[in-house]
Amino acid sequence: MANCVVCGRRAVYIERSSGYAYCERHFLKLFSRRVRKTMRRYELFSEKEDIVIAVSGGKDSLSLLHFMSKLAKRVKGWRIRALLIDEGISGYRDVTKKDFIKFAEEWGIEYRIASFKEEIGLTLDEMVKKGRDIGLPYLPCTYCGVFRRYLLNKVAREMGATVLATAHNLDDVIQTYVMNVIVNNLDKLSRLGPKTGVVRHPKFVPKVKPFYEVLEKEVALYAVLNGIYPSFIECPYARLGVRWTIREMLNKLEERHPGIKYFTLRSLLRMISTIRGAEGAEGGPLTCKICGEPSAHEVCRACQLKIELGLIKP
């Protein structure tokens, strides 16, 4: 193993794009500096914020909760709380939920848990089964993504959040970017910036991504070095979507051509700037005529799916 470029101690991480190696102490400094720089560059937070962290119980979200909780001790105007959405995935979410509760209570963090079953009417497992039975064309990730976003905004607002922070890292962001380009969802690219909510809606909670410029493997190392060891368990639906294929493709490209993930992120940021410049602003949200939540259409996607699943009437 190489030695740290800063102090010469045994390295725990080598940054392949630059070739620089870092020991534990200097990797954690690098990580913290990179995240704080992202916060400043994109103006993710003000001096006074009620921040709700979207958590799952996995390494990324627990790492964000840990990082933000530590940082908030130095920012008197910040309040940190957590929100977990329980989709109802048997053998998966029940495990990660226990991990989250354990860490939140150890760290003394206030939290709330909202479930698909209570808020929507069905667990994700039940939605998938019913959708197949009645011939709906959706993969499990469609139901999950739509209803998770819906509940994160709704419940965070009910909690009084001024901003909702998610643990999306650089890998997550560029995977979504490539996926939307492939399936021709270019209208969704403007949502992939480090901060969303340029056009205000009274019921929309602005969302930010502090780990926007941090690689997934760097978040994983941050978790290990800070003693954050959640259960390593994979969502049973993860490999069914196109994202999994894109993830493997991007990892192979990065292995052969170090730095390509950063170049892809820069490409996305230029696309977002171009789209927002053409539109004049991020697409103005409407109000769903059924549920009253922010929506890109007269009826939000969550209510459209509820109608198709027979949970509500048109």
N, C-alpha and C positions, 0 to 999 in steps of 0.2 A: 504494500500500500504506500502511496506517496505521502509526503510530509506537507504540513500546512504552509501555504505561501506567505502567511503573515508571521507566524511564530516558529515554524519549523517542527512543531509537534506532529504526532501521528495523525493523519487525516482520516475523517469519517465520510467525507464527501468530495467528489471530483466533479466540477462543473464542466461537462464535455464540450460545451460551445466555446469556452475560453481556455480550458485545460488547467484552470486553477484548482488547487486542492485546499480544503479547509478542515481544521480540527473541530471538535464539538463546540467549543466556545466561540470560535470565529464563524462557524456555520450559523449558529443561532443569532449572532450579531448581523450577519448578512441577511438572513431570513427576515428579521425584525426590520432592518433598514429598508429592505425591498417592499415590505407590506406598508410601512409608514410612508414611503415615497409614493406608493400607489394612492394612498388616502389623500395626500397633499396634492398630487398632480391632478387628480380628478375631482377634488373637493367633495369627498364622500360624506364627511361629517362636519358639523359646526361645533362650536364650543359647548353648546347645550343641546343634548339629544337624549331621547328615550329610545334606546336601541334594543330591538328584539332580534335575536339570532335564530335563524331557521336551523333546526338540528334534526339529525336522523339517528344519532348514536354511533355513527361511523367515524373513522379517523379524521376526515376532512372537517366535518361540522364540530366535532369535539375539539379539534385543534383551533378552529376559529373562536369557539366559545372560551377556550383557555387563553388565547392570545388577547382577545378583546377584554376579558375580565381583568387580566393583568394590566393592560393599558389604561383601563378605566380608573384604576387606583390613582393614576397620575392626572386624570382629567376630571376635575370635580363636578363638571356639568353633565357628565354622562351617567346614565342608568342602564344597566345591562340585565336583560331577561332572556329567556329562551322559549321557543315554541316548537313542539314536535307534532307532526301530522302522522297519525296512526292509520295507514291505509287499510290494514286488515289483511296482511299477507302472512298466511300460516307458516310457522317455522322460520320466519325471517324478522318481521317487524317486532314480534313479541320478544325476540332475543335482543335486538338493538335497542328497544325501548328500555329494557332493564339496564343495559350498559349506560344509557343516557341518564336515567334516574339516579344511578349509583354515583356517577361523576358530578351531576348537578347538586346533589345533596352533600357530597364531600366538599365541593367548592363553595357551598352556600349560595347558590344561584336560584332565584325565583323562576319558576317555569309553568307552562301550561301545555296540556296535551289535548288535541282535538282529533276526533276520529271520523273516518268516512261513514261508518255505520250510523253514528249519532247525527252527523251534520248532513249527510247526503241520503242515507237510507239503506245503503248496501256496503259491505266490505268490498275491497278490490277483487278478492277471490270470487265473491258472489257476482260482481259485475261481469267479470271475464266469463264465468259459466253461463250467465243469463244472456250475454251478448252472443255467445256461440250458439246457444239454444234457439235464439230468434233470428240468427243469420246476420248480425251486424258485422261489418268488415274490419273492425278495429283490433289492433294489437293491444295487449295489456298496458303498454307504456302510454297509449293515447289516453285511456281513462285516468291513469295515474297522474300524468303530467297536467292535464286539464284541471282535475279536481284538487290536486295539491296546490297549484298556483292560485286557484279560486279561494281555498281555505286559508292559505298563508296570508293573503291580503286581507280577507274578511276578519280573521281572528286577530291578526296583528293590530288591525285598526281598533277592534274591540278592546284590546289590551292597552290602547292609548299610545302606540308606537308612533314616533316621528319618522323612523326609518327602519326598514327590514334588511338585515344583513344576511347574505347567503354565502356558503363556503365554496362556491364555484371557483375552481382553479383554472389556470391557463389551458390545461388539457380539456377540461369540460367545455370551455368556451369555444375553442377551435373545433372540437368535435361537432358541436351544435352548428357552428358556422358552415362546415363542410356538408353536414347533413342537410341543412336548409338549401344550400346551393344545388345539391344533387336532386332534391325533390321539388326544386323550383319554388321554394317559399322565401323569395327574396324580400318580400314585404315584412318579414319577421326579423331581418338582420338588424334593424335599428334598435331592437330590444336587447341586443347582445353586448352593449357597451358596459363599462364598469358601473354606470349609474343609469337607472331608468326612471322615468317620471318627469320628463322635461315639461310636458304639458300637464297642468294640474287638473285633477278631478277630486271633488270633495271626499270621495270614498277610496281614493287610491293612496296607498302607502308607498313612498319612494323606496326602491330597492337598490342595494349597493353590493359590490363584490370586492371585498378587501384583498382576497387572494388572486385577483384577476391576472397578475403578472408573475405568479409563482407556479412552478411545475408540480404536478401531482406527486412525483417522487420526493420532492422537497417537503411537501406537506406531510407525507408519510414519515420522513426522517425527523421532522419537527415533533411529530406525535411520539415516536419512539424515544427520542432524547428527553422528552418531558414526562416519560412514564405513563403515556396515554395508550393503553392496550385494550381497545374494544374487541369484541368477538369478530374474527375475520369470517364473515358469512356473506355469501353472494345472494342477491335477489334472484329468486327462481325464474323471473321473467326477463332478466337482463339480456341474456343471449338471444332473445327472440327478435329484438329490434335491430335496425340498421346501424344504430350507434355503436354496437359492439364491434361490428366489422370495421367501421371507420376508426375506432379506437386502436385496433390492432394495426391497421394500415399506417396510421400516423406514428405509432410507436416504432414500426419497422423503418419508416422514412427517417425518423429522428436518429435511430441507431446508425443508419448508413450516412446520414447527412446532418451532423450535430448543428443545432440552431434553427432547424427548419420550422419548429413549432413557434419560435419567436417571430420568424418571418411571416408565418401564417396569421399570427395575431396582428401584426402591423398591417397586413392586407385587409383584415377585418375592420380595423379602426379607420382606414382610409375609405372603405366602403360605407361605413356608418356616417362618416363626415359628409360624403357625397350625397347619400340618401337624405340625411337631415337638411342639407343645404338645398336640395331640390324641393323638399316638402316645406321648408321654412321652419319646421319643428318636427319633433316626434309626433306621429299620428295622433290627432286629438281623440281622446276616448269619449264614447257615448255612454249612456246609462241603459242597462238592460231593462226592457219593459216588463220582464217577469219578476226578477229578483232585486232589481235596483242597484246591482253592482256595476262597476266600470266594465265597459265592453267595447270591442272594435266594431260590433254590429248591433242591430236593434235587439237581438236576443243573444246573450253571451254563449260562449261555447259550452260552459258547464250546464246551462239550462237546455241547450240543444241536446246534449247527451242524456240529460235526465228525461227529456221527452222521448227519446229513442229507446231508453231502457224502461219506459213506462212508469217512471217515478213521479212525474207530474203531467198534467194535461197541457196541450198547446194553448 
